[in-house]
Amino acid sequence: GAVVSQHPSRVICKSGTSVKIECRSLDFQATTMFWYRQFPKQSLMLMATSNEGSKATYEQGVEKDKFLINHASLTLSTLTVTSAHPEDSSFYICSAPRAESGPEAFFGQGTRLTVV
Amino acid sequence: GNSVTQMEGPVTLSEEAFLTINCTYTATGYPSLFWYVQYPGEGLQLLLKATKADDKGSNKGFEATYRKETTSFHLEKGSVQVSDSAVYFCALSAGAAGNKLTFGGGTRVLVKP
């Protein structure tokens, strides 16, 4: 099946710094990718839709200046958590649909962010 | 809007027991339905899916049938193993292919030997 790779899998950063998370579709092109956030023992909440070559679409309540999304190529989307704070600590996971696979979404491995 | 409701966990079972996780949904149109599984410390993996009414998705001994009349997609497995311990998410995708997913709250399953 399709493969989506997310990097890094774990990152620890200091408060006030920025962290970049990459999401790559390895064997297909993805004009759209989705970024989710998962709080401990909770479900996944969609943060934003990343669109290749255009601005991301953010869900209500998500700060676009804090969570910068860039989708510069058909195989790469990045999420940058700017000026991170401890409350940003969470599990971030991306997904990408592949046109040939219909409505199924393929997920990356996720990134565990800890802000200290 | 779209929503997915699934039974809260945790669900604790003995090995070889029967597992059912209830899932109901609300959506406009005709959504596709999914069950994803998340093993400890990992991302999500697609377990099974169904794209139209009365379809049955199956994989690794798990089954779920798309019931339009009851707007449900309950997950079942006849004999669980310790390795089935994970969090299970019911989800739907409505609209055009590649649309975003709406997830249920997740159900943690713990299978004891």
Interface residues (C-beta under 8 A of the other chain):
Chain A: Q6 T32 F34 K41 Q42 S43 L44 L46 T49 I93 S95 P97 R98 A99 G102 P103 E104 A105 F106 F107 G108 Q109 G110 R112
Chain B: S32 F34 Y36 G41 E42 G43 L44 Q45 L46 K49 T51 F89 S93 A97 G98 N99 K100 L101 T102 F103 G104 G105 G106 R108
